[in-house]
Amino acid sequence: MDNLDISVIIPTFHFEDSVRKVILALNEQSVRVNEVIIVDSSTNDGVKEVVQGFKEHQDNINYIRRDKAYPGEARNIGAKIAKGEWLAFVDSKTVPERNWIEESLKEIEEKELDVLFGVTQYHAKSKFQKLLRAASFGEVGHETTPGSMIKKELFLNSNFFVEGVRTADDLYWRDCIKRNSYKYSTPKKIGLTYSDLPESLKEVIQKYFIYAWHTSVVNVQTRMKDFYLGLLLILSALLVPRWNYLVSWVDISLFIPHVTKIYMLLILLVFFLNLLLNRFLSTTFPSFFRSSLRIILFLFIVLAVYNWNFIVAGWVEEATLYIPHITKIYLLSLLLASLLIRGLIMPLKRKTPRSFLFPFRWMVVGFIGVTLDLAKTPGYAFGSLLSPFLKKRTKE
């Protein structure tokens, strides 16, 4: 099995220093890499110059320049010219461990696999990166497309990556593999490391919004999209009934008669439109129907809380069932629960050390986690509504 021809494909967009580290790591593998294919979409010659430096001393590097190619398209380009029996995918910022290929081939042979996914661990150096890692990836390995291996024949048989999207093509690819009858596995050992987490909250917010949008476009992580669509509906359900009260302090021309009724009619219209589209254009109607019912239930709970004192107690403060400040209590409870989940429960589950979180750092981690959720909300939510109208491109 060690003698299998392996072609490693690396899509890249600038980051020549990272590319250099990846090539060096591939050269130091305990099993020789037969071919390294670099598909470069950079707007300068930085990566090209790095590759040329290596090509002076080794003959297994193939460099391809392709303008404006997102990672999915770049991987497809590399796969079509690869000479190896097996394709291995690495990104320009994911550095393989020395025994990555050897351990992967061993597992492929033992389990007689068609596909082996990669496992990446995220490293942090700066103070902010450590907080971000605790709020997102933790210190466990994550299943990734970088580090994955697949038989070339199998890949070329309608298993290309989605093109035309900036991210999430890899999620969709793994999802398709899992839904087919291929024999696949995910290693327990970490094969690669990623050390380029964002350095600022602004950069994180921008990155997560873009990620959420493209994830919605290719229609993966449906549970996550439904959650964020529900969150957006909750926020809108709290805002819309108070709209006329809020704008009356600013500009009476913004007053909208019967705004709550209009809002509910629009929600029903969107629901039935999506129901119709998914019924006739998708084979996942039952799943969509259940998800839609959950979203409507979320909306019902929010409206029930908001109108509790009006419907149940008739705004009579002496009434037994009257609850003062119920909306504020509800929102505060949601916020505290979110901070606990994002600041303690999830980081501990992902093996973030207790010494890092306590006594008070967990609150900062929770704040960052909630901020990430809010940043992803518009992308996931609008993607859930618009994805039936948007087309993704796949190779045949």
C-alpha positions as CSV (number, residue, x, y, z in Angstrom):
1,M,0.0,0.0,0.0
2,D,2.9,2.3,0.6
3,N,3.7,2.1,-3.1
4,L,0.5,3.7,-4.2
5,D,0.8,6.7,-6.4
6,I,-0.5,9.7,-4.6
7,S,-1.2,13.1,-6.0
8,V,-1.5,15.9,-3.5
9,I,-3.6,18.9,-4.7
10,I,-3.2,22.3,-3.1
11,P,-5.5,25.2,-4.1
12,T,-4.0,28.6,-3.2
13,F,-4.7,32.3,-3.3
14,H,-1.5,34.2,-2.2
15,F,-0.1,33.1,1.2
16,E,3.3,32.1,-0.3
17,D,4.8,31.7,3.2
18,S,2.1,29.2,4.1
19,V,2.5,27.4,0.8
20,R,6.2,27.0,1.5
21,K,5.5,25.4,4.9
22,V,3.1,23.0,3.3
23,I,5.5,21.9,0.6
24,L,8.3,21.5,3.1
25,A,5.9,19.3,5.3
26,L,5.1,17.2,2.2
27,N,8.8,16.7,1.4
28,E,9.3,15.5,5.0
29,Q,6.6,12.9,4.9
30,S,7.6,9.4,6.0
31,V,6.1,8.1,2.7
32,R,7.2,9.8,-0.5
33,V,4.7,12.0,-2.3
34,N,4.6,11.1,-6.0
35,E,3.1,14.3,-7.2
36,V,2.3,17.8,-5.8
37,I,-0.2,19.8,-7.8
38,I,-0.5,23.5,-6.9
39,V,-3.4,25.4,-8.5
40,D,-2.7,29.1,-8.0
41,S,-5.2,31.9,-8.3
42,S,-3.0,34.6,-6.9
43,T,-2.9,38.1,-8.4
44,N,0.8,38.2,-8.2
45,D,3.8,35.9,-8.7
46,G,4.6,35.2,-5.0
47,V,3.4,31.6,-5.0
48,K,4.9,31.0,-8.4
49,E,8.3,32.1,-7.3
50,V,8.1,29.9,-4.2
51,V,7.2,26.9,-6.3
52,Q,9.9,27.6,-8.8
53,G,12.4,27.5,-6.0
54,F,11.4,24.0,-5.1
55,K,11.2,22.8,-8.7
56,E,14.9,23.5,-9.1
57,H,15.6,20.6,-6.7
58,Q,12.6,18.3,-7.1
59,D,10.7,17.0,-10.1
60,N,7.4,16.0,-8.5
61,I,5.8,19.5,-8.4
62,N,3.2,20.6,-11.0
63,Y,2.3,24.3,-11.0
64,I,-0.9,25.6,-12.7
65,R,-2.0,29.2,-12.8
66,R,-5.8,29.8,-13.0
67,D,-7.3,33.2,-12.5
68,K,-10.3,33.6,-10.2
69,A,-10.7,30.0,-9.3
70,Y,-12.3,29.3,-5.9
71,P,-11.0,26.3,-4.0
72,G,-13.6,23.8,-5.3
73,E,-12.8,24.7,-8.9
74,A,-9.0,24.6,-8.2
75,R,-9.3,21.1,-6.7
76,N,-11.2,19.9,-9.7
77,I,-8.6,21.3,-12.1
78,G,-5.8,19.5,-10.2
79,A,-7.8,16.2,-10.0
80,K,-8.3,16.1,-13.8
81,I,-4.5,16.3,-14.5
82,A,-3.4,14.2,-11.6
83,K,-1.3,11.1,-12.4
84,G,-1.7,9.3,-9.1
85,E,-4.2,6.5,-8.3
86,W,-5.2,8.4,-5.2
87,L,-6.0,12.1,-4.7
88,A,-5.1,13.8,-1.5
89,F,-6.3,17.3,-0.7
90,V,-4.4,19.9,1.3
91,D,-5.1,23.6,1.6
92,S,-2.4,26.3,1.5
93,K,-2.7,26.9,5.3
94,T,-3.1,23.3,6.5
95,V,0.3,21.8,7.4
96,P,0.4,18.0,7.4
97,E,2.0,16.0,10.2
98,R,5.1,14.0,9.2
99,N,3.3,10.6,9.2
100,W,0.0,11.9,7.7
101,I,0.2,10.0,4.5
102,E,1.7,6.8,6.1
103,E,-1.1,6.7,8.7
104,S,-3.8,7.4,6.1
105,L,-2.6,4.7,3.8
106,K,-2.5,2.2,6.7
107,E,-6.1,3.0,7.6
108,I,-7.3,2.8,4.0
109,E,-5.7,-0.6,3.6
110,E,-7.0,-2.0,6.9
111,K,-10.6,-0.8,6.3
112,E,-10.5,-1.2,2.5
113,L,-11.8,2.3,2.1
114,D,-12.8,4.3,-0.9
115,V,-12.5,7.7,0.9
116,L,-10.7,8.8,4.0
117,F,-11.5,12.2,5.4
118,G,-8.9,14.5,7.0
119,V,-8.7,15.6,10.6
120,T,-7.4,19.1,11.4
121,Q,-6.5,20.7,14.7
122,Y,-6.6,24.5,15.0
123,H,-3.6,26.2,16.7
124,A,-3.6,29.6,18.4
125,K,-0.8,31.9,19.2
126,S,-2.1,35.4,20.1
127,K,-4.4,36.1,23.0
128,F,-7.4,36.8,20.7
129,Q,-6.7,33.6,18.7
130,K,-6.8,31.6,21.9
131,L,-10.1,33.1,22.9
132,L,-11.5,32.6,19.4
133,R,-10.4,29.0,19.3
134,A,-12.1,28.3,22.7
135,A,-15.3,29.9,21.3
136,S,-15.2,27.9,18.1
137,F,-13.0,24.9,17.4
138,G,-11.6,24.1,20.8
139,E,-8.6,21.8,21.1
140,V,-10.1,18.7,19.4
141,G,-9.5,17.6,15.9
142,H,-12.2,18.4,13.3
143,E,-13.2,16.4,10.2
144,T,-12.0,18.4,7.2
145,T,-11.6,18.1,3.5
146,P,-7.9,19.1,3.8
147,G,-6.2,15.8,4.7
148,S,-8.8,13.7,2.8
149,M,-7.9,11.0,0.3
150,I,-10.1,9.5,-2.4
151,K,-9.5,7.1,-5.3
152,K,-9.0,9.2,-8.5
153,E,-11.3,7.0,-10.5
154,L,-14.1,7.5,-7.9
155,F,-13.6,11.2,-7.8
156,L,-13.7,11.6,-11.6
157,N,-17.0,9.7,-11.6
158,S,-19.3,12.6,-10.6
159,N,-17.6,13.5,-7.3
160,F,-16.3,16.9,-8.3
161,F,-16.4,19.8,-5.9
162,V,-19.0,22.6,-6.3
163,E,-17.7,25.5,-8.2
164,G,-18.5,29.2,-8.0
165,V,-18.7,29.4,-4.2
166,R,-16.0,30.8,-1.9
167,T,-16.5,28.3,0.9
168,A,-18.6,25.3,1.9
169,D,-17.8,23.4,-1.3
170,D,-15.8,21.0,0.9
171,L,-18.8,20.5,3.3
172,Y,-21.0,19.7,0.4
173,W,-18.5,17.3,-1.1
174,R,-18.2,15.3,2.2
175,D,-22.0,15.3,2.6
176,C,-22.4,13.8,-0.9
177,I,-19.8,11.2,-0.2
178,K,-21.6,10.2,3.0
179,R,-25.0,10.0,1.3
180,N,-23.6,7.6,-1.4
181,S,-22.7,3.9,-1.0
182,Y,-18.9,4.6,-0.7
183,K,-16.9,3.1,2.1
184,Y,-15.5,6.0,4.0
185,S,-14.0,6.7,7.4
186,T,-12.6,9.6,9.6
187,P,-9.4,8.9,11.5
188,K,-9.1,9.4,15.2
189,K,-5.6,10.8,14.9
190,I,-4.9,14.4,13.9
191,G,-3.3,14.7,10.5
192,L,-3.0,18.4,9.9
193,T,-2.7,21.7,11.8
194,Y,-4.1,25.1,10.9
195,S,-2.4,28.1,12.5
196,D,-3.9,31.2,10.8
197,L,-7.0,32.0,12.8
198,P,-8.2,35.7,12.5
199,E,-6.5,38.3,14.7
200,S,-9.5,40.6,15.3
201,L,-13.2,40.5,16.0
202,K,-14.0,42.5,12.9
203,E,-12.1,40.0,10.7
204,V,-14.0,37.1,12.4
205,I,-17.4,38.7,11.9
206,Q,-16.7,39.2,8.2
207,K,-15.3,35.7,7.7
208,Y,-18.2,34.0,9.5
209,F,-20.9,36.0,7.6
210,I,-19.3,35.0,4.2
211,Y,-18.9,31.4,5.4
212,A,-22.6,31.2,6.5
213,W,-23.8,32.7,3.2
214,H,-21.9,30.3,1.0
215,T,-22.8,27.4,3.2
216,S,-26.5,28.3,2.6
217,V,-26.0,28.6,-1.1
218,V,-24.7,25.0,-1.5
219,N,-27.5,23.8,0.9
220,V,-25.5,22.0,3.6
221,Q,-25.7,22.2,7.4
222,T,-29.5,22.4,7.1
223,R,-30.0,22.1,10.8
224,M,-27.7,25.1,11.4
225,K,-29.4,27.2,8.8
226,D,-32.8,26.4,10.3
227,F,-31.5,27.4,13.8
228,Y,-30.3,30.8,12.5
229,L,-33.4,31.4,10.5
230,G,-35.4,30.7,13.7
231,L,-33.1,33.2,15.5
232,L,-33.8,35.9,12.9
233,L,-37.5,35.2,13.1
234,I,-37.3,35.6,16.9
235,L,-35.5,38.9,16.6
236,S,-38.0,40.2,14.0
237,A,-41.0,39.0,16.0
238,L,-39.7,41.1,19.0
239,L,-39.1,44.1,16.8
240,V,-42.1,44.2,14.4
241,P,-44.9,44.4,17.0
242,R,-43.1,47.4,18.6
243,W,-42.3,49.1,15.3
244,N,-45.0,51.8,15.4
245,Y,-44.2,52.6,19.0
246,L,-40.4,52.9,18.2
247,V,-40.8,55.0,15.1
248,S,-43.3,57.4,16.7
249,W,-40.4,58.9,18.6
250,V,-38.5,59.5,15.4
251,D,-40.7,60.0,12.3
252,I,-44.4,59.5,12.3
253,S,-44.2,59.0,8.5
254,L,-42.7,55.6,9.2
255,F,-45.9,54.4,11.0
256,I,-47.3,51.3,9.3
257,P,-50.9,50.5,10.0
258,H,-51.6,46.8,11.0
259,V,-47.9,46.1,10.9
260,T,-48.2,42.9,13.0
261,K,-50.9,41.5,10.7
262,I,-48.8,42.3,7.6
263,Y,-45.8,40.7,9.3
264,M,-47.7,37.4,10.0
265,L,-49.0,37.3,6.5
266,L,-45.5,37.7,5.1
267,I,-44.2,35.0,7.3
268,L,-47.0,32.6,6.1
269,L,-46.3,33.6,2.5
270,V,-42.6,32.9,2.8
271,F,-43.3,29.6,4.5
272,F,-45.7,28.4,1.8
273,L,-43.5,29.6,-1.0
274,N,-40.6,27.7,0.4
275,L,-42.9,24.7,1.0
276,L,-44.0,24.8,-2.6
277,L,-40.4,25.1,-4.0
278,N,-39.0,22.3,-1.8
279,R,-42.0,20.1,-2.6
280,F,-41.5,20.2,-6.3
281,L,-37.8,21.0,-6.6
282,S,-36.3,18.9,-3.8
283,T,-36.4,15.3,-2.6
284,T,-36.0,16.4,1.1
285,F,-39.5,17.7,1.6
286,P,-40.2,15.8,4.8
287,S,-37.1,17.1,6.5
288,F,-37.9,20.6,5.3
289,F,-41.4,20.3,6.6
290,R,-40.3,19.3,10.0
291,S,-37.7,22.1,10.1
292,S,-40.4,24.6,9.0
293,L,-42.7,23.5,11.8
294,R,-39.9,24.0,14.3
295,I,-39.3,27.5,13.1
296,I,-43.0,28.3,13.3
297,L,-43.0,26.9,16.9
298,F,-40.1,29.2,17.7
299,L,-42.1,32.1,16.4
300,F,-45.2,31.1,18.3
301,I,-43.2,30.9,21.6
302,V,-41.8,34.4,21.0
303,L,-45.1,35.9,20.2
304,A,-46.7,34.1,23.2
305,V,-44.1,35.6,25.5
306,Y,-44.4,39.0,24.1
307,N,-48.2,39.1,24.3
308,W,-48.5,37.1,27.5
309,N,-49.7,39.9,29.8
310,F,-52.1,41.2,27.2
311,I,-53.8,37.8,26.3
312,V,-53.6,36.1,29.7
313,A,-53.7,38.9,32.2
314,G,-55.4,41.6,30.2
315,W,-52.7,44.1,31.3
316,V,-54.1,43.9,34.8
317,E,-51.1,44.1,37.1
318,E,-52.9,42.6,40.0
319,A,-53.9,39.5,38.0
320,T,-52.3,36.2,39.3
321,L,-50.8,35.4,35.9
322,Y,-49.4,38.8,35.2
323,I,-45.6,38.7,34.9
324,P,-43.8,42.1,35.1
325,H,-41.1,42.7,32.5
326,I,-41.7,39.3,30.9
327,T,-40.1,40.2,27.6
328,K,-37.0,41.5,29.3
329,I,-36.8,38.4,31.5
330,Y,-37.2,36.2,28.4
331,L,-34.4,38.1,26.5
332,L,-32.1,38.1,29.5
333,S,-32.7,34.4,30.0
334,L,-31.8,33.7,26.3
335,L,-28.7,35.8,26.6
336,L,-27.5,34.1,29.8
337,A,-28.2,30.7,28.4
338,S,-26.3,31.6,25.2
339,L,-23.3,32.8,27.2
340,L,-23.2,29.6,29.3
341,I,-23.5,27.4,26.3
342,R,-20.9,29.3,24.2
343,G,-18.6,30.1,27.0
344,L,-18.6,26.9,29.1
345,I,-20.5,23.9,27.8
346,M,-19.2,23.9,24.2
347,P,-15.6,24.9,25.0
348,L,-15.4,22.2,27.7
349,K,-16.9,19.6,25.4
350,R,-14.2,20.5,22.9
351,K,-11.5,20.0,25.5
352,T,-10.6,23.6,26.3
353,P,-8.7,23.5,29.6
354,R,-10.7,24.6,32.6
355,S,-7.7,26.6,33.7
356,F,-8.1,28.7,30.6
357,L,-11.8,29.4,31.1
358,F,-11.9,30.0,34.9
359,P,-12.5,32.1,36.8
360,F,-13.8,34.8,34.4
361,R,-12.4,34.2,30.9
362,W,-15.4,32.0,30.0
363,M,-17.5,35.1,29.8
364,V,-15.3,36.7,27.2
365,V,-15.3,33.4,25.3
366,G,-19.1,33.3,25.6
367,F,-19.4,36.9,24.3
368,I,-17.2,36.0,21.2
369,G,-19.3,32.9,20.6
370,V,-22.6,34.8,20.7
371,T,-21.1,37.4,18.4
372,L,-20.2,34.6,16.0
373,D,-23.7,33.3,16.1
374,L,-25.1,36.8,15.4
375,A,-22.6,37.3,12.5
376,K,-23.7,34.0,10.9
377,T,-27.5,34.7,11.4
378,P,-28.0,36.9,8.3
379,G,-26.0,34.6,6.1
380,Y,-27.7,31.4,7.2
381,A,-31.2,32.9,7.4
382,F,-31.3,34.6,4.0
383,G,-29.5,31.6,2.5
384,S,-32.3,29.4,3.8
385,L,-34.8,31.6,2.0
386,L,-32.9,32.2,-1.2
387,S,-31.1,28.9,-1.8
388,P,-34.0,27.5,-3.9
389,F,-33.5,30.4,-6.3
390,L,-29.7,30.2,-6.4
391,K,-27.8,27.8,-8.6
392,K,-24.6,26.0,-7.6
393,R,-22.3,24.7,-10.3
394,T,-21.0,21.1,-10.3
395,K,-19.0,19.3,-12.8
396,E,-20.5,16.3,-14.5
